[in-house]
Amino acid sequence: MIITKIAANENGQRFDKYLKKLLKNAPDSFIYKMLRKKNIVLNGKKADGREILCLDDEVKLFLADDTFEKFGGKSIHNPPDITQYKQAYHKLNALKIMYEDDNILIVNKPAGILSQKSKPDDMSVNEWLTGYLLFRNSITAETLSTFKPSICNRLDRNTSGMVICGKTLAGSQYLSSIIKDKSLEKYYYCIVDGSLSLNAHVTGYLCKDAVQNKVTVFSKECNIPHVLRREAEYIDTAFHTVYTAHDMTFMEVQLFTGKTHQIRAHLSSLGHPIIGDVKYGSPAANQKYAKKGVHSQMLHAHKLVFPLTHDQIFERTSGMVLECPVPEIFNRLLKEG
C-alpha cells in the first residue's frame, strides 16, 4: 500500500488529474478501474475521480510496489533523479531574479539561453527554476511527480528579457489566466535596421512553416495563398518609435497576440528587420553589426504591467509595473552606431 498526502501544489486539482500525474504511465482505464474497485481511495472512501482535492487529503493506493513503480515511473524506495535540475541551477547562473513571491517568480533571461528545452539534454529556464526551488527547499524531489513548476511565457533563445514562472499550482493557473485573457501587458524594446517612424497598431496574419521553423506575415487575409488560409493566425502588434540614430530605429513594441516569432516576422514584413536576427533579418546588416559586437537579435522583453486584482493571494502583483534594463549592447550600439 502507498499513502500520499495532498500538499499545497496539489490542492484544488481534480483527483483523477492528480492520479494521472502520479501514475503517468498508466492508461486511464486502469486508474478508473482501481477507483471503482476501491484499490485507490480518498480519505478512506470510494472516489470516482471528479473530487476536488484539499490540503492534507489522504490518498491510499492498494497497489503492489512493482505495479506502482511500473506505472509511476519511479521506485517507492528511491526519490526521482534531480541531477539535471541541480546542474541547470549551477550552470545557468547568468539568470537574475527580478521579482519573487510565494507563487510567482520573474527572471531576466540573457540571450543564448532557452526558455524551454528543445531536446532531452538541453538546459533551460524551466530546469533552472526547478533546481532553484529544490535548492531553496520550496519543493522536494518527491513532489515533482504531481506538480512541476514551469515558465508561463516563452522567449526565443536569442531574445533577452523577462520570463514569467509559476512556482506553485496557484501561481501557474493565475499567470496562465492573465496571459490568456490578455490582461497582462507585455512590452519589448528592439533596434531595427533603417529609419522607421511608426506609432500604430499593425495587424496581419501569420502562417507557420514547421519544417523551417519560420513564419510568414501577410498584411491582409486576401493575400494569403488559399492552401495556407486555414492555418493562418491573426496577429496584432503595437509599434512605437522611440528615436532613430545612425540609420537604426529604437522601438517599443506591445504584443496583443503572442504568436511564434510575431515581433521579428512582423517587423521584417514591414521592411525593417531587427538587427542581429539571422532568421528574418538582413544578412548584410547583420554582418555589419556583428563587427560591432551584435551576436543575437536586438529584442528584449523589458516591461510587464499586471492587472488589478482583488485576489488576496496575488495582491502584491496587483497593478504592478515591472521593468528590466536592456543589455549593455543596446546602449552601446545606439550611442556609437
Residue pairs with C-beta under 8 A, 6 or more apart in sequence:
1 60
1 61
1 62
1 63
2 60
2 61
2 63
2 68
2 76
3 58
3 59
3 60
3 61
4 22
4 58
4 59
4 61
5 56
5 57
5 58
5 59
6 18
6 53
6 54
6 55
6 56
6 57
6 58
6 59
7 55
7 143
8 55
8 168
8 169
9 139
9 143
9 146
9 147
9 168
9 169
10 18
10 53
10 146
10 147
10 169
11 53
11 54
11 55
11 169
12 52
12 53
12 54
12 169
12 170
13 52
13 53
13 169
14 49
14 50
14 51
14 52
14 53
15 42
15 47
15 49
15 50
15 51
15 52
15 53
15 59
16 31
16 32
16 35
16 49
16 50
18 53
18 59
18 146
19 31
19 35
19 40
19 49
20 26
20 28
20 31
21 145
21 146
21 147
22 72
22 145
22 146
23 30
23 31
23 68
23 71
23 72
24 71
24 72
24 73
24 145
25 70
25 71
25 72
25 73
26 71
30 71
31 40
31 49
32 49
34 40
34 61
34 63
35 46
35 47
35 48
35 49
38 46
38 62
39 61
39 62
39 63
40 47
40 59
40 60
40 61
40 62
40 63
41 47
41 59
41 60
41 62
42 51
42 53
42 57
42 58
42 59
43 57
43 58
44 58
44 60
61 68
63 71
65 76
65 77
68 76
69 75
69 76
72 145
73 145
74 80
74 145
79 140
79 141
79 142
80 141
80 142
80 144
80 145
82 130
82 131
82 134
82 141
82 144
84 123
84 127
85 127
85 128
85 130
85 131
85 134
86 131
86 134
86 135
87 123
87 127
87 131
88 123
88 124
88 127
88 128
88 130
88 131
89 127
89 128
89 131
89 132
89 134
89 135
90 131
91 123
92 113
92 123
92 125
92 127
92 128
94 110
94 113
95 107
95 108
95 109
95 110
95 113
95 125
95 128
96 107
96 108
97 105
97 106
97 107
97 108
98 106
98 107
98 108
98 162
98 322
98 324
99 105
99 106
99 317
99 320
99 322
100 106
100 167
101 316
101 317
102 167
102 168
102 171
103 166
103 167
103 168
103 170
103 171
103 174
103 313
103 314
104 164
104 165
104 166
104 167
104 171
104 174
104 175
104 314
104 317
105 129
105 132
105 165
105 167
106 162
106 163
106 164
106 165
106 304
106 322
107 125
107 128
107 129
107 162
107 163
107 165
108 160
108 161
108 162
108 163
108 324
109 115
109 125
109 155
109 160
109 161
109 162
109 163
110 160
110 327
111 157
111 158
111 159
111 160
111 295
111 296
111 297
111 327
112 157
112 158
112 296
113 124
113 125
113 157
114 122
114 123
114 124
114 125
114 157
115 124
115 125
115 126
115 151
115 153
115 154
115 155
115 156
115 157
115 163
116 124
116 125
116 126
116 151
116 154
117 123
117 124
117 126
117 127
125 151
125 163
125 165
126 150
126 151
129 149
129 150
129 151
129 165
129 167
130 139
130 144
130 148
130 149
133 139
133 149
133 167
134 140
134 141
138 167
139 147
139 149
147 168
147 169
149 165
149 166
149 167
149 168
149 172
150 165
150 166
150 172
151 163
151 164
151 165
151 166
152 164
152 165
152 166
152 172
152 175
152 176
152 179
153 163
153 164
153 179
153 186
153 258
154 163
155 161
155 163
155 301
156 261
156 264
156 297
156 299
158 276
158 296
158 297
158 299
159 296
159 297
159 299
159 300
159 301
160 296
160 299
160 300
160 301
160 326
160 327
161 188
161 299
161 300
161 301
161 302
161 324
162 301
162 302
162 304
162 322
162 324
163 301
164 175
164 179
164 184
164 304
165 171
166 172
166 173
166 174
166 175
166 176
170 313
174 311
174 313
174 314
175 184
178 184
178 306
178 307
179 258
182 256
183 307
184 304
184 305
184 306
184 307
185 254
185 303
185 304
185 305
186 254
186 255
186 258
186 301
186 303
186 304
187 252
187 253
187 254
187 301
187 302
187 303
187 304
187 305
188 252
188 253
188 254
188 255
188 263
188 299
188 300
188 301
188 302
189 242
189 250
189 251
189 252
189 253
189 299
189 300
189 302
189 326
189 330
190 250
190 251
190 253
190 263
190 267
190 274
190 297
190 298
190 299
190 300
191 248
191 249
191 250
191 251
191 274
191 275
191 298
191 330
191 333
191 334
192 248
192 249
192 251
192 267
192 272
192 273
192 274
192 275
192 298
193 247
193 248
193 272
193 273
193 274
193 275
193 281
193 282
193 285
194 247
194 248
194 249
194 271
194 272
195 244
195 247
195 248
195 249
196 241
196 244
196 249
196 251
196 270
196 272
197 241
197 244
198 239
198 240
198 241
198 251
198 270
199 239
199 240
199 241
200 238
200 239
201 236
201 237
201 238
201 256
202 236
202 237
202 238
202 239
202 266
202 270
203 234
203 235
203 236
203 237
204 217
204 218
204 219
204 220
204 234
204 235
204 266
204 269
205 217
205 218
205 219
205 220
205 221
205 224
205 232
205 233
205 234
205 235
206 215
206 216
206 217
206 218
206 232
206 233
206 234
206 235
206 259
206 260
206 262
206 265
207 215
207 216
207 217
207 218
207 224
207 228
207 231
207 232
207 233
208 214
208 215
208 231
208 233
208 260
209 215
209 216
214 261
214 265
214 279
214 280
215 259
215 260
215 261
215 262
215 265
216 265
216 269
217 235
217 265
217 266
217 268
217 269
218 224
218 232
218 269
219 269
221 229
221 232
224 232
233 257
233 259
234 257
235 257
235 259
235 262
235 266
236 256
236 257
237 253
237 254
237 255
237 256
237 257
237 262
237 263
237 266
238 253
238 254
238 256
239 251
239 252
239 253
239 267
240 251
240 252
240 253
240 254
241 249
241 250
241 251
242 250
242 251
242 252
243 249
243 250
244 250
245 334
245 337
246 334
246 336
246 337
247 337
248 275
248 333
248 334
248 337
249 272
250 330
250 334
252 302
253 263
255 262
255 263
261 279
261 280
263 274
263 299
264 273
264 274
264 277
264 279
264 280
264 297
264 299
265 280
267 273
267 274
267 280
268 274
268 277
268 280
268 281
273 280
273 281
273 282
273 285
274 280
274 281
274 297
274 298
274 299
275 281
275 285
275 286
275 289
275 294
275 297
275 298
275 333
276 286
276 289
276 290
276 294
276 295
276 296
276 297
276 298
277 286
277 297
277 299
278 286
278 297
281 297
286 294
289 333
292 333
292 336
293 329
293 332
293 333
294 329
294 333
298 329
298 330
298 333
300 324
300 326
300 327
300 330
301 324
302 323
302 324
302 325
302 326
303 321
303 322
303 323
303 324
304 320
304 321
304 322
305 320
305 321
306 317
306 318
306 319
306 320
306 321
306 322
307 318
307 319
308 318
308 319
309 315
309 317
309 318
310 318
